[in-house]
Amino acid sequence: MKKQALLLLIASILTACAPRTSRIQEAIQRQMNNYPLSTMQDIYKSFYQDRFGAEHMIADTAAVRAYLLYELETAAADTVTNPYYEPVGLNGRYIRVYLRCVNEKMISADLLCDAFLRSAHPAEQPRYSWADEWAVIEKAALEAGIESSTEESELLQQAAQNNQAVHHSEAYRNAYHPHYRTVKRSIFDNEIKPFLYNK
């Protein structure tokens, strides 16, 4: 009787996990369809942004604004066409808003900068490890055929243990020239998306 109860419990856990695993695989597949040169590092970054939002604490808002203005010039001269926006990771809690929205005069630099700053975590952000969560994502990515060296895997596991962000991989940066700011979905939906010409 105990054995049957245990088997039933295991079956129910596996059934409950199956939809989430499927959604993780779908998110990874979406990433690879849109950005075929993504590495495991880029998968990590997307899911990390979905979990934590903006990667860095904002201490100097003036510097944030100045760097946005500088990057807008770089993005304007870029020959790679990015989307206007895209959700990140599994749940799309955060949205990458690409700088072309500003350069095409859909929104102002001030609006995007303000939305980014308000989306960043406060200094008292709770600290907890998402290493277990990353382990599930990494396993799904490996099963999807995303290659990862032992060194890269260890570095990402260490980053996950410490809740650390990572940069896009060099291959990703060279191929896709990502210029965006990460904005909380509620702020994006209410304050930015209405200006994006239904894109």
TIKOLLO-54138 format. One record per atom (N, C-alpha, C): residue in three letters; atom name; x, y, z. Coordinates in steps of 0.1 Angstrom, whole numbers. Last residue first. Layout:
TIKOLLO-54138
- ALA,CA,X,Y,Z $
...
END
This chain:
TIKOLLO-54138
- LYS,N,30,471,-331 $
- LYS,CA,40,462,-336 $
- LYS,C,40,450,-327 $
- ASN,N,12,492,-327 $
- ASN,CA,7,479,-327 $
- ASN,C,17,469,-333 $
- TYR,N,28,515,-324 $
- TYR,CA,22,513,-337 $
- TYR,C,17,498,-338 $
- LEU,N,37,519,-298 $
- LEU,CA,46,511,-307 $
- LEU,C,38,507,-320 $
- PHE,N,24,530,-277 $
- PHE,CA,31,539,-286 $
- PHE,C,38,532,-298 $
- PRO,N,16,510,-259 $
- PRO,CA,6,518,-267 $
- PRO,C,11,527,-278 $
- LYS,N,41,501,-248 $
- LYS,CA,34,494,-259 $
- LYS,C,24,502,-266 $
- ILE,N,45,519,-226 $
- ILE,CA,54,519,-238 $
- ILE,C,46,513,-250 $
- GLU,N,28,517,-204 $
- GLU,CA,34,530,-207 $
- GLU,C,42,531,-221 $
- ASN,N,16,492,-200 $
- ASN,CA,8,504,-197 $
- ASN,C,14,517,-203 $
- ASP,N,35,473,-208 $
- ASP,CA,22,472,-213 $
- ASP,C,14,485,-212 $
- PHE,N,58,482,-192 $
- PHE,CA,58,482,-207 $
- PHE,C,44,482,-213 $
- ILE,N,49,478,-166 $
- ILE,CA,53,492,-171 $
- ILE,C,53,492,-186 $
- SER,N,45,451,-167 $
- SER,CA,34,459,-164 $
- SER,C,37,474,-168 $
- ARG,N,71,441,-173 $
- ARG,CA,60,439,-182 $
- ARG,C,49,449,-179 $
- LYS,N,100,461,-169 $
- LYS,CA,90,452,-162 $
- LYS,C,77,452,-171 $
- VAL,N,126,461,-193 $
- VAL,CA,115,468,-186 $
- VAL,C,105,458,-180 $
- THR,N,158,465,-204 $
- THR,CA,148,455,-198 $
- THR,C,138,463,-190 $
- ARG,N,168,479,-235 $
- ARG,CA,167,480,-221 $
- ARG,C,156,471,-216 $
- TYR,N,192,472,-262 $
- TYR,CA,178,473,-256 $
- TYR,C,179,476,-241 $
- HIS,N,208,460,-287 $
- HIS,CA,207,473,-280 $
- HIS,C,193,474,-275 $
- PRO,N,228,435,-300 $
- PRO,CA,216,438,-291 $
- PRO,C,217,451,-284 $
- HIS,N,240,423,-324 $
- HIS,CA,241,437,-320 $
- HIS,C,230,441,-311 $
- TYR,N,241,398,-336 $
- TYR,CA,228,404,-334 $
- TYR,C,228,418,-329 $
- ALA,N,267,388,-339 $
- ALA,CA,257,385,-349 $
- ALA,C,245,394,-348 $
- ASN,N,282,397,-317 $
- ASN,CA,287,400,-331 $
- ASN,C,276,397,-341 $
- ARG,N,267,388,-295 $
- ARG,CA,269,402,-297 $
- ARG,C,273,405,-312 $
- TYR,N,269,360,-299 $
- TYR,CA,256,367,-300 $
- TYR,C,257,382,-303 $
- ALA,N,296,356,-295 $
- ALA,CA,290,352,-308 $
- ALA,C,276,359,-310 $
- GLU,N,300,365,-269 $
- GLU,CA,306,373,-280 $
- GLU,C,299,369,-293 $
- SER,N,269,364,-250 $
- SER,CA,281,358,-255 $
- SER,C,287,367,-267 $
- HIS,N,258,389,-228 $
- HIS,CA,256,381,-240 $
- HIS,C,269,375,-244 $
- HIS,N,269,386,-193 $
- HIS,CA,267,393,-206 $
- HIS,C,262,384,-217 $
- VAL,N,250,376,-164 $
- VAL,CA,261,374,-173 $
- VAL,C,258,383,-186 $
- ALA,N,243,380,-129 $
- ALA,CA,240,382,-143 $
- ALA,C,252,378,-151 $
- GLN,N,240,359,-100 $
- GLN,CA,248,368,-108 $
- GLN,C,243,368,-123 $
- ASN,N,233,343,-78 $
- ASN,CA,224,352,-85 $
- ASN,C,230,362,-93 $
- ASN,N,252,324,-71 $
- ASN,CA,253,337,-65 $
- ASN,C,244,347,-71 $
- GLN,N,244,302,-86 $
- GLN,CA,245,300,-71 $
- GLN,C,246,314,-64 $
- ALA,N,247,312,-112 $
- ALA,CA,234,310,-107 $
- ALA,C,234,308,-91 $
- ALA,N,275,313,-113 $
- ALA,CA,268,326,-114 $
- ALA,C,254,324,-109 $
- GLN,N,280,286,-112 $
- GLN,CA,285,294,-101 $
- GLN,C,278,308,-101 $
- GLN,N,269,278,-136 $
- GLN,CA,264,272,-123 $
- GLN,C,268,281,-111 $
- LEU,N,285,291,-153 $
- LEU,CA,271,295,-153 $
- LEU,C,265,290,-140 $
- LEU,N,309,278,-149 $
- LEU,CA,308,293,-147 $
- LEU,C,294,297,-145 $
- GLU,N,303,252,-157 $
- GLU,CA,307,255,-143 $
- GLU,C,306,270,-140 $
- SER,N,297,256,-184 $
- SER,CA,287,251,-175 $
- SER,C,290,254,-160 $
- GLU,N,322,264,-194 $
- GLU,CA,310,273,-194 $
- GLU,C,300,269,-184 $
- GLU,N,337,241,-188 $
- GLU,CA,341,254,-182 $
- GLU,C,329,263,-182 $
- THR,N,325,222,-204 $
- THR,CA,325,220,-190 $
- THR,C,328,233,-183 $
- SER,N,305,238,-230 $
- SER,CA,317,232,-225 $
- SER,C,316,230,-210 $
- SER,N,275,231,-246 $
- SER,CA,281,238,-236 $
- SER,C,294,231,-231 $
- GLU,N,249,233,-271 $
- GLU,CA,262,228,-266 $
- GLU,C,268,237,-255 $
- ILE,N,217,224,-273 $
- ILE,CA,225,236,-271 $
- ILE,C,238,230,-265 $
- GLY,N,198,204,-277 $
- GLY,CA,210,204,-285 $
- GLY,C,219,216,-284 $
- ALA,N,179,200,-259 $
- ALA,CA,175,207,-271 $
- ALA,C,186,208,-281 $
- GLU,N,192,191,-237 $
- GLU,CA,184,181,-244 $
- GLU,C,179,187,-258 $
- LEU,N,203,215,-229 $
- LEU,CA,212,204,-234 $
- LEU,C,204,194,-242 $
- ALA,N,180,227,-221 $
- ALA,CA,188,233,-232 $
- ALA,C,197,223,-238 $
- ALA,N,172,212,-199 $
- ALA,CA,163,213,-211 $
- ALA,C,171,218,-223 $
- LYS,N,194,217,-182 $
- LYS,CA,191,203,-187 $
- LYS,C,183,203,-199 $
- GLU,N,191,244,-178 $
- GLU,CA,203,239,-185 $
- GLU,C,200,225,-190 $
- ILE,N,167,244,-163 $
- ILE,CA,167,250,-176 $
- ILE,C,179,245,-184 $
- VAL,N,175,230,-140 $
- VAL,CA,164,224,-148 $
- VAL,C,164,230,-162 $
- ALA,N,195,247,-131 $
- ALA,CA,198,234,-134 $
- ALA,C,188,227,-143 $
- TRP,N,180,270,-125 $
- TRP,CA,189,271,-136 $
- TRP,C,193,256,-140 $
- GLU,N,168,261,-101 $
- GLU,CA,160,265,-113 $
- GLU,C,168,265,-125 $
- ASP,N,190,259,-85 $
- ASP,CA,182,247,-88 $
- ASP,C,173,249,-100 $
- ALA,N,200,285,-84 $
- ALA,CA,208,275,-90 $
- ALA,C,199,262,-93 $
- TRP,N,191,308,-74 $
- TRP,CA,182,302,-83 $
- TRP,C,189,291,-91 $
- SER,N,193,319,-40 $
- SER,CA,200,312,-51 $
- SER,C,189,307,-61 $
- TYR,N,186,352,-29 $
- TYR,CA,184,337,-28 $
- TYR,C,189,331,-41 $
- ARG,N,180,382,-14 $
- ARG,CA,190,373,-21 $
- ARG,C,187,359,-19 $
- PRO,N,159,409,-21 $
- PRO,CA,162,397,-14 $
- PRO,C,172,388,-21 $
- GLN,N,171,442,-25 $
- GLN,CA,166,430,-32 $
- GLN,C,169,418,-24 $
- GLU,N,176,468,-17 $
- GLU,CA,173,458,-7 $
- GLU,C,168,445,-13 $
- ALA,N,177,484,-39 $
- ALA,CA,190,480,-32 $
- ALA,C,188,469,-22 $
- PRO,N,152,473,-63 $
- PRO,CA,158,482,-52 $
- PRO,C,170,476,-46 $
- HIS,N,156,465,-97 $
- HIS,CA,154,461,-83 $
- HIS,C,159,471,-74 $
- ALA,N,142,484,-124 $
- ALA,CA,154,478,-117 $
- ALA,C,150,475,-102 $
- SER,N,121,498,-134 $
- SER,CA,120,483,-134 $
- SER,C,132,477,-127 $
- ARG,N,128,524,-132 $
- ARG,CA,117,520,-123 $
- ARG,C,116,504,-123 $
- LEU,N,147,524,-153 $
- LEU,CA,151,527,-139 $
- LEU,C,140,522,-129 $
- PHE,N,130,519,-175 $
- PHE,CA,141,510,-172 $
- PHE,C,145,512,-157 $
- ALA,N,114,541,-176 $
- ALA,CA,108,528,-174 $
- ALA,C,118,518,-170 $
- ASP,N,133,561,-180 $
- ASP,CA,125,562,-168 $
- ASP,C,119,548,-165 $
- CYS,N,142,554,-206 $
- CYS,CA,152,554,-194 $
- CYS,C,144,554,-181 $
- LEU,N,119,557,-221 $
- LEU,CA,125,544,-220 $
- LEU,C,135,543,-208 $
- LEU,N,114,584,-217 $
- LEU,CA,104,574,-213 $
- LEU,C,110,561,-211 $
- ASP,N,137,596,-228 $
- ASP,CA,134,598,-214 $
- ASP,C,124,588,-209 $
- ALA,N,136,589,-254 $
- ALA,CA,146,583,-246 $
- ALA,C,143,585,-232 $
- SER,N,101,583,-264 $
- SER,CA,113,592,-262 $
- SER,C,124,584,-254 $
- ILE,N,89,563,-291 $
- ILE,CA,89,567,-277 $
- ILE,C,101,576,-275 $
- MET,N,91,564,-319 $
- MET,CA,79,559,-313 $
- MET,C,77,563,-299 $
- LYS,N,114,572,-333 $
- LYS,CA,106,582,-327 $
- LYS,C,92,577,-322 $
- GLU,N,133,554,-340 $
- GLU,CA,122,556,-349 $
- GLU,C,111,565,-344 $
- ASN,N,149,555,-317 $
- ASN,CA,154,560,-329 $
- ASN,C,144,562,-340 $
- VAL,N,131,542,-299 $
- VAL,CA,135,556,-297 $
- VAL,C,140,562,-310 $
- CYS,N,130,517,-311 $
- CYS,CA,118,523,-307 $
- CYS,C,120,538,-305 $
- ARG,N,157,509,-312 $
- ARG,CA,151,513,-324 $
- ARG,C,137,520,-322 $
- LEU,N,163,498,-287 $
- LEU,CA,165,512,-289 $
- LEU,C,160,517,-302 $
- TYR,N,138,474,-275 $
- TYR,CA,150,478,-283 $
- TYR,C,151,493,-286 $
- VAL,N,131,461,-245 $
- VAL,CA,126,471,-254 $
- VAL,C,138,476,-262 $
- ARG,N,124,431,-232 $
- ARG,CA,135,438,-238 $
- ARG,C,129,448,-248 $
- ILE,N,104,427,-204 $
- ILE,CA,104,428,-218 $
- ILE,C,117,436,-222 $
- TYR,N,96,403,-178 $
- TYR,CA,103,415,-183 $
- TYR,C,103,415,-198 $
- ARG,N,82,380,-176 $
- ARG,CA,79,391,-166 $
- ARG,C,85,404,-170 $
- GLY,N,81,358,-193 $
- GLY,CA,80,371,-199 $
- GLY,C,77,382,-189 $
- ASN,N,85,332,-184 $
- ASN,CA,72,338,-182 $
- ASN,C,70,352,-187 $
- LEU,N,110,324,-195 $
- LEU,CA,99,315,-194 $
- LEU,C,86,322,-193 $
- GLY,N,128,349,-214 $
- GLY,CA,127,337,-205 $
- GLY,C,114,329,-206 $
- VAL,N,113,380,-223 $
- VAL,CA,124,371,-220 $
- VAL,C,120,359,-213 $
- PRO,N,96,395,-252 $
- PRO,CA,96,390,-238 $
- PRO,C,109,381,-236 $
- GLU,N,106,422,-272 $
- GLU,CA,104,408,-270 $
- GLU,C,104,404,-256 $
- TYR,N,105,449,-296 $
- TYR,CA,105,444,-283 $
- TYR,C,103,429,-283 $
- TYR,N,112,454,-322 $
- TYR,CA,109,465,-314 $
- TYR,C,109,461,-299 $
- PRO,N,142,435,-333 $
- PRO,CA,128,437,-332 $
- PRO,C,125,450,-323 $
- ASN,N,170,450,-352 $
- ASN,CA,164,442,-340 $
- ASN,C,149,444,-341 $
- THR,N,189,448,-379 $
- THR,CA,176,453,-375 $
- THR,C,171,444,-364 $
- VAL,N,222,459,-384 $
- VAL,CA,214,448,-379 $
- VAL,C,200,453,-374 $
- THR,N,236,482,-388 $
- THR,CA,230,476,-400 $
- THR,C,221,464,-396 $
- ASP,N,236,511,-368 $
- ASP,CA,237,497,-369 $
- ASP,C,230,492,-382 $
- ALA,N,233,537,-361 $
- ALA,CA,242,534,-372 $
- ALA,C,243,519,-376 $
- ALA,N,216,536,-339 $
- ALA,CA,211,542,-351 $
- ALA,C,220,539,-363 $
- ALA,N,233,524,-320 $
- ALA,CA,222,516,-326 $
- ALA,C,216,522,-338 $
- THR,N,250,545,-314 $
- THR,CA,255,533,-319 $
- THR,C,244,525,-326 $
- GLU,N,231,564,-304 $
- GLU,CA,239,567,-316 $
- GLU,C,245,555,-323 $
- LEU,N,223,550,-281 $
- LEU,CA,213,553,-292 $
- LEU,C,220,557,-305 $
- GLU,N,245,550,-265 $
- GLU,CA,242,538,-272 $
- GLU,C,231,540,-283 $
- TYR,N,244,577,-256 $
- TYR,CA,255,572,-263 $
- TYR,C,252,560,-271 $
- LEU,N,220,576,-242 $
- LEU,CA,221,585,-253 $
- LEU,C,233,581,-262 $
- LEU,N,227,557,-222 $
- LEU,CA,216,554,-232 $
- LEU,C,217,563,-244 $
- TYR,N,246,570,-208 $
- TYR,CA,250,559,-216 $
- TYR,C,239,555,-226 $
- ALA,N,231,590,-196 $
- ALA,CA,242,594,-205 $
- ALA,C,246,582,-214 $
- ARG,N,214,575,-179 $
- ARG,CA,208,583,-190 $
- ARG,C,219,587,-200 $
- VAL,N,233,564,-162 $
- VAL,CA,224,555,-170 $
- VAL,C,219,563,-182 $
- ALA,N,244,587,-150 $
- ALA,CA,253,579,-159 $
- ALA,C,244,569,-168 $
- ALA,N,222,595,-136 $
- ALA,CA,227,604,-146 $
- ALA,C,236,596,-156 $
- THR,N,219,575,-117 $
- THR,CA,209,576,-128 $
- THR,C,214,585,-139 $
- ASP,N,237,554,-101 $
- ASP,CA,240,567,-108 $
- ASP,C,230,569,-119 $
- ALA,N,228,529,-93 $
- ALA,CA,233,539,-83 $
- ALA,C,234,553,-89 $
- ILE,N,210,502,-98 $
- ILE,CA,212,515,-104 $
- ILE,C,216,525,-93 $
- MET,N,222,469,-101 $
- MET,CA,216,480,-92 $
- MET,C,220,493,-98 $
- HIS,N,217,450,-130 $
- HIS,CA,225,458,-122 $
- HIS,C,218,467,-113 $
- GLU,N,198,436,-146 $
- GLU,CA,209,429,-139 $
- GLU,C,217,437,-129 $
- ALA,N,163,438,-145 $
- ALA,CA,176,445,-148 $
- ALA,C,187,439,-140 $
- GLY,N,150,406,-137 $
- GLY,CA,149,419,-143 $
- GLY,C,162,425,-147 $
- PHE,N,149,380,-127 $
- PHE,CA,154,391,-118 $
- PHE,C,153,405,-124 $
- ARG,N,137,362,-145 $
- ARG,CA,136,360,-131 $
- ARG,C,139,372,-122 $
- ASP,N,143,372,-170 $
- ASP,CA,129,369,-167 $
- ASP,C,127,368,-152 $
- GLN,N,171,373,-168 $
- GLN,CA,163,385,-169 $
- GLN,C,149,383,-166 $
- TYR,N,175,345,-168 $
- TYR,CA,179,353,-157 $
- TYR,C,171,366,-157 $
- PHE,N,167,338,-194 $
- PHE,CA,159,333,-182 $
- PHE,C,163,341,-169 $
- SER,N,187,352,-208 $
- SER,CA,173,354,-211 $
- SER,C,164,349,-199 $
- LYS,N,211,342,-198 $
- LYS,CA,208,356,-197 $
- LYS,C,193,358,-199 $
- TYR,N,210,314,-205 $
- TYR,CA,210,318,-191 $
- TYR,C,206,333,-190 $
- ILE,N,211,317,-233 $
- ILE,CA,199,311,-227 $
- ILE,C,199,315,-212 $
- ASP,N,237,328,-234 $
- ASP,CA,226,336,-239 $
- ASP,C,212,331,-234 $
- GLN,N,252,306,-226 $
- GLN,CA,253,318,-219 $
- GLN,C,241,327,-222 $
- MET,N,247,287,-246 $
- MET,CA,241,285,-233 $
- MET,C,241,297,-224 $
- THR,N,242,309,-274 $
- THR,CA,250,299,-267 $
- THR,C,242,297,-254 $
- SER,N,227,317,-306 $
- SER,CA,227,318,-291 $
- SER,C,235,306,-285 $
- LEU,N,224,316,-332 $
- LEU,CA,238,316,-327 $
- LEU,C,239,318,-312 $
- PRO,N,197,320,-338 $
- PRO,CA,203,306,-339 $
- PRO,C,217,305,-334 $
- TYR,N,173,336,-326 $
- TYR,CA,187,339,-325 $
- TYR,C,195,325,-326 $
- ASN,N,148,326,-331 $
- ASN,CA,150,340,-333 $
- ASN,C,165,343,-334 $
- ASN,N,151,299,-324 $
- ASN,CA,145,303,-337 $
- ASN,C,148,317,-341 $
- MET,N,161,301,-299 $
- MET,CA,170,295,-309 $
- MET,C,164,298,-323 $
- GLN,N,140,311,-285 $
- GLN,CA,153,318,-285 $
- GLN,C,161,314,-297 $
- ARG,N,121,291,-289 $
- ARG,CA,118,305,-294 $
- ARG,C,131,313,-295 $
- GLN,N,133,271,-275 $
- GLN,CA,132,269,-289 $
- GLN,C,129,283,-296 $
- ILE,N,131,280,-249 $
- ILE,CA,144,278,-255 $
- ILE,C,143,278,-270 $
- ALA,N,103,280,-246 $
- ALA,CA,111,293,-245 $
- ALA,C,125,292,-251 $
- GLU,N,98,253,-249 $
- GLU,CA,93,262,-259 $
- GLU,C,100,275,-259 $
- GLN,N,111,243,-226 $
- GLN,CA,116,239,-239 $
- GLN,C,111,248,-250 $
- ILE,N,95,255,-207 $
- ILE,CA,109,258,-207 $
- ILE,C,114,255,-221 $
- ARG,N,71,242,-213 $
- ARG,CA,72,256,-215 $
- ARG,C,86,261,-215 $
- SER,N,78,216,-205 $
- SER,CA,74,219,-219 $
- SER,C,75,233,-222 $
- THR,N,81,220,-178 $
- THR,CA,93,216,-186 $
- THR,C,90,219,-201 $
- ARG,N,55,226,-171 $
- ARG,CA,65,236,-169 $
- ARG,C,77,233,-178 $
- PRO,N,41,202,-177 $
- PRO,CA,38,214,-184 $
- PRO,C,49,225,-183 $
- ALA,N,56,184,-159 $
- ALA,CA,56,182,-173 $
- ALA,C,52,195,-181 $
- CYS,N,51,187,-132 $
- CYS,CA,63,193,-137 $
- CYS,C,63,193,-152 $
- ALA,N,28,172,-128 $
- ALA,CA,27,186,-125 $
- ALA,C,39,193,-131 $
- THR,N,37,146,-134 $
- THR,CA,26,152,-142 $
- THR,C,26,167,-140 $
- LEU,N,56,143,-114 $
- LEU,CA,60,143,-128 $
- LEU,C,50,149,-137 $
- ILE,N,38,143,-92 $
- ILE,CA,49,153,-93 $
- ILE,C,53,154,-107 $
- SER,N,23,120,-97 $
- SER,CA,16,133,-97 $
- SER,C,26,145,-98 $
- ALA,N,42,100,-96 $
- ALA,CA,35,102,-109 $
- ALA,C,28,116,-109 $
- ILE,N,49,102,-69 $
- ILE,CA,59,104,-79 $
- ILE,C,52,108,-93 $
- LEU,N,24,94,-58 $
- LEU,CA,30,107,-55 $
- LEU,C,40,111,-65 $
- LEU,N,22,68,-67 $
- LEU,CA,12,78,-71 $
- LEU,C,17,92,-69 $
- LEU,N,43,56,-55 $
- LEU,CA,43,57,-69 $
- LEU,C,33,67,-74 $
- LEU,N,35,59,-28 $
- LEU,CA,47,65,-32 $
- LEU,C,47,67,-48 $
- ALA,N,12,43,-29 $
- ALA,CA,11,57,-25 $
- ALA,C,23,65,-30 $
- GLN,N,24,18,-34 $
- GLN,CA,14,24,-44 $
- GLN,C,13,39,-41 $
- LYS,N,39,15,-11 $
- LYS,CA,46,15,-24 $
- LYS,C,37,22,-34 $
- LYS,N,19,12,8 $
- LYS,CA,28,24,9 $
- LYS,C,35,26,-4 $
- MET,N,8,-12,0 $
- MET,CA,0,0,0 $
- MET,C,9,13,0 $
END
